[in-house]
Amino acid sequence: MKKFFICFLLLFSFNSFASDPPAGKATGVFLAFGVGPRLPVGDFSNSSELGYGIGVEISYTDNEFLPVFLFASIGFEQYPGAQRFYQETAYSNLSTNTIPLNVGIRYYFSPLLEQIVLLIPLVEVSASFTYYQVLHEFKIDTGLNNFKTETIKYGITAGAGISMFLMEIIAAYHHVQNNQFVSFDLRVRIPLFVNF
């Protein structure tokens, strides 16, 4: 857990040590907070039900990259066990907690609407590094001992959504071995640093 806390601190301290951008270069650093449901698919859906996730993201762009943003995010996700899984197995409880760390790029297309409200379609892709902690609890009459497992898995994520710049709605597919899921997030984005 300490490793992830250190990664989190490093992620958000990069801006403190950045030098001033060259004259004539526009740059922006943005902070976003997101929350939403997580829907297990594939093998993961056999043992787990709808979960939830929260996350924090920092993103960067400048006038040489626009409309591309580079981003890094860290979050927390939780998945309860599926009732049918309990009925068919010796399990009384199966709980999965994850801490995902993602690094990727996001591309903003031309706005669909500009008059009443700004609507901008976007796509994103990222690499993920995820810590998994799974609690295994068994029915009393089975005689099995409860235990926890901890693993680290790598994966990729691809998503699409709509941005109103300060608020975004994004759906994404996360491919991690034996733990695939679809996420739906509502994100609120605030500028940390903007230089024109």
MARBA-3410 file (N, C-alpha, C, O; in Angstrom, 1 decimal):
196
0.8,-1.2,0.0,0.0,0.0,0.0,0.9,1.3,0.0,0.5,2.3,-0.6 ~ 2.0,1.2,0.7,2.9,2.3,0.7,3.5,2.7,-0.6,3.6,3.9,-1.0 ~ 3.7,1.6,-1.5,4.2,1.9,-2.8,3.2,2.7,-3.6,3.6,3.6,-4.4 ~ 1.9,2.4,-3.5,0.9,3.2,-4.3,0.8,4.6,-3.7,0.6,5.5,-4.5 ~ 1.0,4.8,-2.4,0.9,6.2,-1.9,2.1,7.0,-2.4,1.9,8.2,-2.7
3.3,6.4,-2.5,4.4,7.1,-3.0,4.2,7.4,-4.5,4.6,8.5,-4.9 ~ 3.7,6.5,-5.2,3.4,6.8,-6.7,2.4,7.9,-6.8,2.6,8.8,-7.7 ~ 1.4,7.9,-5.9,0.4,9.0,-5.9,1.1,10.3,-5.7,0.8,11.3,-6.4 ~ 1.9,10.4,-4.7,2.6,11.7,-4.3,3.5,12.1,-5.5,3.5,13.3,-5.8 ~ 4.3,11.2,-6.1,5.1,11.6,-7.2,4.3,12.1,-8.4,4.7,13.1,-9.0
3.2,11.4,-8.6,2.4,11.8,-9.7,1.9,13.3,-9.7,1.9,14.0,-10.7 ~ 1.6,13.7,-8.5,1.1,15.1,-8.3,2.1,16.1,-7.9,1.8,17.3,-7.8 ~ 3.4,15.7,-7.7,4.4,16.6,-7.4,5.2,17.1,-8.6,6.0,18.0,-8.5 ~ 5.0,16.4,-9.8,5.7,16.8,-11.0,5.5,18.2,-11.3,6.5,18.9,-11.8 ~ 4.3,18.7,-11.1,4.0,20.1,-11.5,4.8,21.1,-10.7,5.1,22.2,-11.1
5.2,20.7,-9.4,5.9,21.6,-8.5,7.3,21.9,-9.0,7.9,23.0,-8.8 ~ 7.9,20.9,-9.7,9.3,21.0,-10.1,9.4,21.4,-11.6,10.5,21.6,-12.1 ~ 8.3,21.6,-12.3,8.3,22.0,-13.7,8.8,23.4,-13.8,8.5,24.3,-13.1 ~ 9.7,23.6,-14.8,10.2,25.0,-15.1,9.2,25.7,-15.9,8.2,25.2,-16.5 ~ 9.3,27.1,-16.0,8.4,27.9,-16.7,8.5,27.5,-18.2,9.6,27.3,-18.7
7.3,27.5,-18.9,7.4,27.1,-20.3,8.0,28.2,-21.1,8.0,29.4,-20.7 ~ 8.6,27.9,-22.3,9.1,28.9,-23.2,8.1,30.0,-23.6,6.9,29.7,-23.6 ~ 8.6,31.2,-23.8,7.7,32.2,-24.3,6.9,31.8,-25.5,7.5,31.3,-26.4 ~ 5.6,32.1,-25.6,4.8,31.8,-26.7,4.2,30.4,-26.7,3.5,30.1,-27.6 ~ 4.5,29.6,-25.7,4.0,28.3,-25.6,2.9,28.3,-24.6,3.1,28.6,-23.4
1.7,27.9,-25.0,0.5,27.7,-24.1,0.5,26.3,-23.5,0.6,25.4,-24.2 ~ 0.4,26.3,-22.2,0.3,25.0,-21.5,-0.8,24.9,-20.5,-1.3,26.0,-20.1 ~ -1.3,23.7,-20.2,-2.3,23.6,-19.2,-2.2,22.3,-18.4,-1.9,21.2,-19.0 ~ -2.4,22.3,-17.1,-2.4,21.2,-16.2,-3.8,21.1,-15.5,-4.2,22.2,-15.0 ~ -4.5,20.0,-15.6,-5.8,19.9,-15.1,-6.0,18.7,-14.1,-5.3,17.7,-14.3
-6.8,18.9,-13.1,-7.1,17.9,-12.1,-8.5,17.5,-12.3,-9.4,18.3,-12.4 ~ -8.8,16.2,-12.2,-10.2,15.7,-12.4,-10.5,14.7,-11.3,-9.6,13.9,-10.9 ~ -11.7,14.7,-10.9,-12.2,13.7,-9.9,-13.4,12.9,-10.6,-14.3,13.6,-11.2 ~ -13.4,11.6,-10.5,-14.4,10.8,-11.1,-15.0,9.8,-10.2,-14.4,9.3,-9.3 ~ -16.3,9.4,-10.6,-17.0,8.3,-9.8,-17.9,7.7,-10.7,-18.5,8.3,-11.7
-18.2,6.4,-10.5,-19.1,5.7,-11.4,-19.1,4.2,-11.1,-18.3,3.6,-10.4 ~ -20.1,3.5,-11.7,-20.3,2.0,-11.6,-19.2,1.3,-12.4,-18.7,1.8,-13.4 ~ -19.0,0.0,-12.0,-18.1,-0.9,-12.7,-18.8,-2.2,-12.9,-19.3,-2.8,-12.0 ~ -19.0,-2.6,-14.2,-19.7,-3.8,-14.6,-18.8,-4.9,-15.0,-18.2,-4.8,-16.1 ~ -18.6,-5.9,-14.2,-17.7,-7.0,-14.6,-18.3,-7.8,-15.8,-19.5,-7.9,-16.0
-17.4,-8.2,-16.7,-17.7,-9.0,-17.9,-16.8,-10.2,-18.0,-15.8,-10.2,-17.3 ~ -17.2,-11.1,-18.8,-16.3,-12.3,-19.0,-16.3,-13.2,-17.8,-17.3,-13.3,-17.0 ~ -15.1,-13.7,-17.5,-14.9,-14.6,-16.3,-15.2,-13.9,-15.0,-15.7,-14.5,-14.1 ~ -14.9,-12.6,-15.0,-15.0,-11.8,-13.8,-16.5,-11.7,-13.4,-16.8,-11.6,-12.2 ~ -17.4,-11.7,-14.3,-18.8,-11.6,-14.0,-19.4,-12.9,-13.4,-20.5,-12.9,-12.8
-18.7,-14.0,-13.5,-19.2,-15.3,-13.0,-19.1,-15.2,-11.4,-19.9,-15.9,-10.8 ~ -18.2,-14.5,-10.9,-18.0,-14.4,-9.4,-18.3,-13.1,-8.8,-18.5,-13.0,-7.5 ~ -18.4,-12.0,-9.5,-18.6,-10.7,-9.0,-19.7,-10.0,-9.6,-20.1,-10.2,-10.8 ~ -20.3,-9.0,-8.8,-21.4,-8.2,-9.3,-21.0,-6.8,-9.5,-19.8,-6.4,-9.3 ~ -22.0,-6.0,-9.9,-21.7,-4.5,-10.1,-21.0,-3.9,-8.9,-21.4,-4.0,-7.8
-19.9,-3.2,-9.2,-19.1,-2.5,-8.2,-19.1,-1.0,-8.5,-19.9,-0.5,-9.2 ~ -18.2,-0.4,-7.8,-18.1,1.1,-8.0,-16.6,1.5,-8.0,-15.8,0.7,-7.5 ~ -16.4,2.7,-8.5,-15.0,3.1,-8.5,-14.9,4.6,-8.4,-15.8,5.4,-8.8 ~ -13.9,5.1,-7.7,-13.6,6.5,-7.6,-12.2,6.8,-8.1,-11.3,5.8,-8.0 ~ -11.9,8.0,-8.6,-10.5,8.2,-9.1,-10.1,9.7,-9.1,-11.0,10.5,-9.1
-8.8,9.9,-9.2,-8.3,11.2,-9.3,-7.3,11.2,-10.5,-6.6,10.2,-10.7 ~ -7.4,12.2,-11.3,-6.5,12.2,-12.6,-5.9,13.6,-12.7,-6.4,14.6,-12.4 ~ -4.7,13.6,-13.2,-4.0,14.8,-13.6,-3.7,14.7,-15.1,-3.2,13.6,-15.6 ~ -3.9,15.8,-15.9,-3.7,15.7,-17.3,-2.9,17.0,-17.7,-2.9,18.0,-17.1 ~ -2.2,16.9,-18.9,-1.4,17.9,-19.4,-1.5,18.1,-20.9,-1.7,17.1,-21.6
-1.5,19.3,-21.4,-1.4,19.6,-22.8,-0.7,20.9,-23.0,-0.6,21.7,-22.1 ~ -0.3,21.1,-24.3,0.2,22.4,-24.7,-0.2,22.7,-26.1,-0.8,21.7,-26.8 ~ 0.1,23.8,-26.7,-0.4,24.2,-28.0,0.3,23.3,-29.1,-0.2,23.3,-30.2 ~ 1.3,22.6,-28.8,2.0,21.7,-29.7,1.2,20.3,-29.8,1.3,19.7,-30.8 ~ 0.6,20.0,-28.7,-0.1,18.7,-28.6,-1.6,18.8,-28.9,-2.2,17.8,-29.4
-2.2,19.9,-28.6,-3.7,20.0,-28.8,-4.1,19.4,-30.1,-3.5,19.6,-31.1 ~ -5.2,18.7,-30.1,-6.2,18.4,-29.1,-5.9,17.1,-28.3,-6.8,16.5,-27.8 ~ -4.6,16.8,-28.1,-4.2,15.6,-27.4,-3.8,16.0,-26.0,-3.1,16.9,-25.8 ~ -4.3,15.2,-25.0,-3.9,15.4,-23.6,-3.2,14.1,-23.1,-3.6,13.0,-23.4 ~ -2.2,14.3,-22.3,-1.5,13.2,-21.7,-2.1,13.1,-20.2,-2.3,14.2,-19.6
-2.3,11.9,-19.7,-2.9,11.9,-18.4,-2.4,10.7,-17.6,-1.9,9.7,-18.1 ~ -2.5,10.8,-16.3,-2.2,9.7,-15.3,-3.3,9.8,-14.2,-3.7,10.8,-13.8 ~ -3.7,8.6,-13.8,-4.8,8.6,-12.8,-4.6,7.4,-11.8,-3.9,6.5,-12.1 ~ -5.1,7.6,-10.7,-5.1,6.6,-9.6,-6.5,6.5,-9.0,-7.2,7.5,-8.9 ~ -6.9,5.3,-8.6,-8.3,5.2,-8.1,-8.4,4.1,-7.1,-7.5,3.4,-6.7
-9.7,3.8,-6.7,-10.1,2.7,-5.8,-11.3,2.1,-6.4,-12.3,2.9,-6.7 ~ -11.4,0.8,-6.5,-12.6,0.1,-6.9,-12.9,-1.0,-6.0,-12.0,-1.7,-5.4 ~ -14.2,-1.3,-5.9,-14.7,-2.4,-5.0,-15.8,-3.2,-5.8,-16.7,-2.6,-6.3 ~ -15.7,-4.5,-5.7,-16.7,-5.4,-6.3,-17.1,-6.5,-5.3,-16.3,-7.2,-4.7 ~ -18.4,-6.6,-5.0,-19.0,-7.6,-4.2,-19.1,-8.9,-5.0,-19.1,-8.9,-6.2
-19.2,-10.0,-4.2,-19.4,-11.3,-4.9,-20.8,-11.5,-5.4,-21.8,-10.8,-4.9 ~ -21.0,-12.3,-6.4,-22.4,-12.5,-7.0,-23.1,-13.5,-6.1,-22.6,-14.5,-5.7 ~ -24.4,-13.3,-6.0,-25.3,-14.2,-5.1,-25.3,-15.6,-5.7,-25.3,-16.6,-5.0 ~ -25.4,-15.7,-7.0,-25.4,-17.1,-7.6,-24.1,-17.8,-7.4,-24.1,-19.0,-7.3 ~ -23.0,-17.1,-7.3,-21.7,-17.7,-7.0,-21.7,-18.3,-5.6,-21.2,-19.3,-5.4
-22.3,-17.6,-4.7,-22.4,-18.1,-3.3,-23.3,-19.3,-3.2,-23.0,-20.3,-2.5 ~ -24.3,-19.4,-4.0,-25.3,-20.5,-4.0,-24.6,-21.8,-4.6,-24.9,-22.9,-4.2 ~ -23.7,-21.6,-5.6,-23.1,-22.7,-6.3,-21.8,-23.1,-5.7,-21.2,-24.2,-6.2 ~ -21.2,-22.4,-4.8,-19.9,-22.7,-4.3,-19.9,-22.7,-2.7,-21.0,-22.6,-2.1 ~ -18.7,-23.0,-2.1,-18.6,-23.0,-0.7,-18.4,-21.6,-0.1,-18.2,-21.4,1.1
-18.4,-20.6,-1.0,-18.1,-19.2,-0.5,-19.3,-18.6,0.2,-20.5,-18.9,-0.2 ~ -19.0,-17.9,1.3,-20.0,-17.1,1.9,-19.8,-15.6,1.6,-20.8,-14.8,1.7 ~ -18.6,-15.2,1.2,-18.3,-13.8,0.8,-17.1,-13.8,-0.1,-16.1,-14.5,0.2 ~ -17.1,-13.0,-1.1,-16.0,-12.8,-2.0,-16.0,-11.3,-2.3,-16.9,-10.8,-3.0 ~ -14.9,-10.6,-1.9,-14.9,-9.2,-2.0,-13.6,-8.8,-2.7,-12.5,-9.2,-2.2
-13.6,-8.0,-3.8,-12.4,-7.7,-4.5,-12.3,-6.1,-4.5,-13.1,-5.4,-4.8 ~ -11.1,-5.7,-4.0,-10.7,-4.3,-3.9,-9.5,-4.1,-4.8,-8.6,-4.9,-4.9 ~ -9.5,-3.0,-5.6,-8.4,-2.8,-6.5,-8.0,-1.3,-6.4,-8.7,-0.4,-6.0 ~ -6.7,-1.1,-6.7,-6.1,0.3,-6.8,-5.5,0.3,-8.2,-4.4,-0.2,-8.4 ~ -6.2,0.9,-9.2,-5.6,1.0,-10.5,-4.8,2.3,-10.7,-5.2,3.4,-10.3
-3.7,2.2,-11.4,-2.9,3.3,-11.8,-2.8,3.2,-13.4,-2.3,2.3,-14.0 ~ -3.3,4.3,-14.0,-3.4,4.4,-15.5,-2.5,5.5,-16.0,-2.5,6.6,-15.4 ~ -1.9,5.3,-17.2,-1.2,6.3,-17.9,-1.6,6.2,-19.3,-1.5,5.1,-19.9 ~ -2.0,7.4,-19.9,-2.5,7.3,-21.3,-2.6,8.6,-22.0,-2.1,9.6,-21.5 ~ -3.3,8.6,-23.1,-3.6,9.8,-23.9,-5.0,9.9,-24.2,-5.8,8.9,-24.3
-5.5,11.1,-24.4,-6.9,11.4,-24.7,-6.9,12.4,-25.9,-6.2,13.3,-26.0 ~ -7.9,12.1,-26.8,-8.0,13.0,-28.0,-9.4,13.6,-28.0,-10.4,12.9,-27.9 ~ -9.5,14.9,-28.2,-10.8,15.6,-28.3,-11.0,15.9,-29.7,-10.2,16.5,-30.4 ~ -12.2,15.6,-30.2,-12.6,15.9,-31.6,-13.2,17.3,-31.6,-13.3,18.0,-30.6 ~ -13.6,17.7,-32.8,-14.3,19.0,-32.9,-15.6,19.0,-32.2,-16.3,17.9,-32.2
-16.0,20.1,-31.6,-17.3,20.2,-30.9,-18.5,19.8,-31.7,-18.6,20.2,-32.9 ~ -19.5,19.1,-31.1,-20.7,18.8,-31.8,-21.7,19.9,-31.7,-22.4,20.3,-32.6 ~ -21.6,20.6,-30.5,-22.5,21.8,-30.2,-21.6,22.8,-29.6,-20.7,22.5,-28.8 ~ -21.9,24.1,-30.0,-21.1,25.2,-29.4,-22.0,26.3,-28.9,-21.6,27.2,-28.2 ~ -23.3,26.3,-29.3,-24.2,27.4,-29.1,-24.7,27.5,-27.6,-24.3,28.4,-26.8
-25.5,26.5,-27.2,-26.1,26.5,-25.9,-25.2,25.9,-24.9,-24.9,26.5,-23.8 ~ -24.6,24.7,-25.2,-23.6,24.1,-24.3,-22.5,23.5,-25.2,-22.8,23.0,-26.3 ~ -21.3,23.5,-24.7,-20.2,22.9,-25.4,-20.1,21.4,-25.3,-20.0,20.9,-24.1 ~ -20.3,20.6,-26.3,-20.3,19.2,-26.3,-19.1,18.7,-27.2,-19.2,18.9,-28.4 ~ -18.1,18.1,-26.6,-17.0,17.6,-27.4,-16.8,16.1,-27.2,-16.6,15.6,-26.1
-16.9,15.4,-28.3,-16.6,13.9,-28.2,-15.1,13.7,-28.0,-14.3,14.4,-28.4 ~ -14.8,12.6,-27.3,-13.4,12.3,-27.0,-13.2,10.7,-27.0,-14.2,10.0,-26.8 ~ -12.0,10.4,-27.2,-11.6,9.0,-27.1,-10.3,8.9,-26.2,-9.5,9.9,-26.3 ~ -10.1,7.8,-25.5,-8.8,7.7,-24.7,-8.4,6.3,-24.7,-9.2,5.4,-24.9 ~ -7.1,6.1,-24.5,-6.5,4.8,-24.4,-5.4,4.9,-23.3,-4.7,5.9,-23.3
-5.2,3.9,-22.5,-4.2,3.9,-21.5,-3.7,2.5,-21.1,-4.4,1.5,-21.4 ~ -2.5,2.5,-20.5,-2.0,1.3,-20.0,-2.3,1.3,-18.5,-2.3,2.3,-17.8 ~ -2.6,0.1,-17.9,-3.0,0.1,-16.5,-2.1,-0.9,-15.7,-1.6,-1.9,-16.2 ~ -1.9,-0.5,-14.4,-1.1,-1.3,-13.5,-2.0,-1.3,-12.3,-2.2,-0.3,-11.6 ~ -2.5,-2.5,-11.9,-3.5,-2.6,-10.9,-3.2,-3.6,-9.8,-2.7,-4.7,-10.0
-3.3,-3.1,-8.5,-3.2,-3.9,-7.4,-4.5,-4.5,-7.0,-5.5,-3.8,-6.8 ~ -4.6,-5.8,-6.8,-5.8,-6.5,-6.4,-5.7,-7.1,-5.0,-4.7,-7.8,-4.7 ~ -6.7,-6.9,-4.2,-6.8,-7.6,-2.9,-8.2,-8.3,-2.9,-9.2,-7.6,-3.0 ~ -8.2,-9.6,-2.7,-9.4,-10.4,-2.8,-9.6,-11.1,-1.4,-8.7,-11.8,-1.0 ~ -10.7,-10.9,-0.8,-11.1,-11.6,0.5,-11.9,-12.8,0.1,-13.0,-12.7,-0.5
-11.4,-14.0,0.6,-12.2,-15.2,0.4,-12.7,-15.7,1.7,-11.9,-16.0,2.6 ~ -14.0,-15.7,1.9,-14.6,-16.2,3.1,-15.5,-17.4,2.7,-16.3,-17.3,1.7 ~ -15.5,-18.5,3.6,-16.3,-19.7,3.3,-17.3,-20.0,4.3,-17.3,-19.5,5.4 ~ -18.3,-20.7,3.9,-19.4,-21.1,4.8,-18.8,-22.0,6.0,-17.9,-22.7,5.8 ~ -19.4,-21.8,7.1,-18.9,-22.4,8.4,-18.8,-23.9,8.3,-17.8,-24.5,8.7
-19.8,-24.5,7.7,-19.9,-26.0,7.7,-18.9,-26.6,6.7,-18.8,-27.9,6.6 ~ -18.1,-25.8,5.9,-17.2,-26.4,4.9,-15.9,-26.7,5.6,-15.1,-27.6,5.0 ~ -15.5,-26.1,6.7,-14.3,-26.4,7.3,-13.1,-25.7,6.7,-11.9,-26.0,7.0 ~ -13.3,-24.8,5.7,-12.3,-24.1,5.0,-11.9,-22.9,5.7,-12.7,-22.2,6.3 ~ -10.6,-22.5,5.7,-10.1,-21.3,6.3,-10.3,-20.1,5.4,-10.0,-20.2,4.2
-10.7,-19.0,5.9,-10.7,-17.7,5.2,-9.3,-17.2,4.9,-8.4,-17.4,5.7 ~ -9.2,-16.5,3.8,-7.8,-16.0,3.5,-8.0,-14.8,2.5,-9.0,-14.6,1.9 ~ -6.9,-14.0,2.3,-6.8,-12.9,1.4,-5.7,-13.2,0.4,-4.7,-13.8,0.7 ~ -5.9,-12.8,-0.9,-4.9,-12.9,-1.9,-4.6,-11.5,-2.4,-5.5,-10.6,-2.4 ~ -3.3,-11.2,-2.7,-2.9,-9.9,-3.3,-2.1,-10.2,-4.5,-1.2,-11.0,-4.5
-2.4,-9.5,-5.6,-1.7,-9.7,-6.9,-1.6,-8.3,-7.6,-2.4,-7.4,-7.2 ~ -0.7,-8.2,-8.5,-0.6,-7.1,-9.4,-0.8,-7.5,-10.8,-0.1,-8.5,-11.2 ~ -1.6,-6.8,-11.5,-1.9,-7.2,-12.9,-1.8,-6.0,-13.8,-2.0,-4.8,-13.4 ~ -1.4,-6.3,-15.1,-1.3,-5.2,-16.1,-2.4,-5.4,-17.1,-2.9,-6.5,-17.3 ~ -2.8,-4.3,-17.7,-3.8,-4.3,-18.7,-3.9,-3.1,-19.6,-3.0,-2.2,-19.5
-4.9,-3.0,-20.4,-5.1,-1.8,-21.3,-6.6,-1.4,-21.1,-7.5,-2.2,-20.8 ~ -6.8,-0.1,-21.4,-8.1,0.5,-21.3,-8.4,1.3,-22.5,-7.5,2.1,-23.0 ~ -9.6,1.2,-23.1,-10.0,2.1,-24.2,-11.4,2.6,-23.9,-12.3,1.9,-23.5 ~ -11.6,3.9,-24.1,-12.9,4.5,-23.8,-13.3,5.6,-24.7,-12.5,6.1,-25.5 ~ -14.5,6.1,-24.6,-15.1,7.2,-25.4,-16.1,7.9,-24.6,-16.7,7.3,-23.7
-16.3,9.1,-24.9,-17.3,9.9,-24.1,-17.6,11.2,-24.7,-17.2,11.6,-25.8 ~ -18.2,12.0,-23.9,-18.6,13.4,-24.2,-18.1,14.3,-23.1,-18.2,14.1,-21.9 ~ -17.5,15.4,-23.5,-16.9,16.4,-22.6,-17.7,17.7,-22.7,-18.0,18.2,-23.8 ~ -17.9,18.3,-21.6,-18.4,19.7,-21.5,-17.3,20.6,-20.9,-17.5,21.6,-20.3 ~ -16.1,20.1,-21.1,-14.8,20.6,-20.7,-14.6,20.5,-19.2,-13.7,19.9,-18.7
-15.5,21.1,-18.4,-15.4,21.0,-16.9,-16.0,19.8,-16.4,-15.8,19.4,-15.2 ~ -16.8,19.1,-17.2,-17.5,17.8,-16.8,-17.5,16.9,-18.0,-17.7,17.3,-19.1 ~ -17.2,15.6,-17.7,-17.2,14.6,-18.7,-18.0,13.3,-18.3,-18.0,13.0,-17.1 ~ -18.5,12.7,-19.3,-19.2,11.4,-19.1,-18.4,10.4,-20.0,-18.4,10.6,-21.3 ~ -17.8,9.3,-19.5,-17.0,8.4,-20.2,-17.3,7.0,-19.9,-17.5,6.6,-18.8
-17.4,6.2,-21.0,-17.6,4.7,-20.9,-16.3,4.1,-21.4,-15.7,4.5,-22.4 ~ -15.7,3.1,-20.7,-14.5,2.5,-21.1,-14.5,1.0,-20.8,-15.2,0.5,-19.9 ~ -13.8,0.3,-21.7,-13.6,-1.2,-21.5,-12.2,-1.4,-21.0,-11.2,-0.9,-21.5 ~ -12.1,-2.2,-19.9,-10.8,-2.4,-19.2,-10.5,-3.9,-19.4,-11.2,-4.8,-18.9 ~ -9.3,-4.2,-20.1,-8.9,-5.6,-20.3,-7.8,-5.9,-19.4,-6.6,-5.5,-19.6
-8.1,-6.7,-18.3,-7.1,-7.2,-17.4,-7.3,-8.7,-17.3,-8.5,-9.1,-17.3 ~ -6.3,-9.6,-17.3,-6.5,-11.0,-17.3,-7.4,-11.5,-16.2,-7.2,-11.2,-15.0 ~ -8.5,-12.1,-16.6,-9.5,-12.7,-15.7,-10.3,-11.6,-14.9,-11.1,-12.0,-14.0 ~ -10.1,-10.3,-15.2,-10.8,-9.3,-14.5,-11.3,-8.2,-15.4,-11.1,-7.0,-15.1 ~ -11.9,-8.5,-16.6,-12.4,-7.5,-17.5,-13.6,-6.8,-16.9,-14.5,-7.5,-16.3
-13.8,-5.6,-17.2,-15.0,-4.8,-16.8,-15.2,-3.6,-17.6,-14.3,-3.1,-18.3 ~ -16.4,-3.1,-17.6,-16.8,-1.8,-18.3,-17.1,-0.8,-17.2,-17.8,-1.1,-16.2 ~ -16.5,0.4,-17.4,-16.7,1.5,-16.4,-17.5,2.6,-17.0,-17.4,2.8,-18.2 ~ -18.3,3.3,-16.2,-19.0,4.5,-16.6,-18.7,5.5,-15.6,-19.0,5.4,-14.4 ~ -18.1,6.6,-16.0,-17.6,7.6,-15.1,-18.2,9.0,-15.4,-18.3,9.4,-16.5
-18.5,9.7,-14.3,-18.8,11.1,-14.4,-17.6,11.8,-13.8,-17.3,11.6,-12.6 ~ -16.9,12.7,-14.5,-15.7,13.4,-14.1,-15.9,14.9,-14.0,-16.6,15.5,-14.9 ~ -15.4,15.5,-13.0,-15.4,16.9,-12.9,-13.9,17.4,-13.0,-13.1,16.9,-12.3 ~ -13.7,18.3,-13.9,-12.3,18.7,-14.2,-12.1,20.2,-13.9,-12.9,21.0,-14.2 ~ -11.0,20.5,-13.2,-10.6,21.8,-12.8,-9.2,22.2,-13.3,-8.3,21.3,-13.2
-9.0,23.4,-13.8,-7.6,23.7,-14.2,-6.7,24.0,-12.9,-7.1,24.7,-12.0 ~ -5.6,23.4,-12.9,-4.6,23.7,-11.9,-3.6,24.8,-12.3,-3.3,25.6,-11.5 ~ -3.2,24.7,-13.5,-2.3,25.7,-14.1,-2.5,25.9,-15.5,-2.5,24.9,-16.3 ~ -2.7,27.1,-16.0,-2.9,27.4,-17.4,-2.0,28.6,-17.7,-2.1,29.7,-17.0 ~ -1.2,28.5,-18.7,-0.3,29.6,-19.2,-0.5,29.9,-20.6,-0.3,29.0,-21.4
-0.8,31.1,-21.0,-1.0,31.5,-22.4,0.2,32.3,-22.9,0.2,32.7,-24.1
END
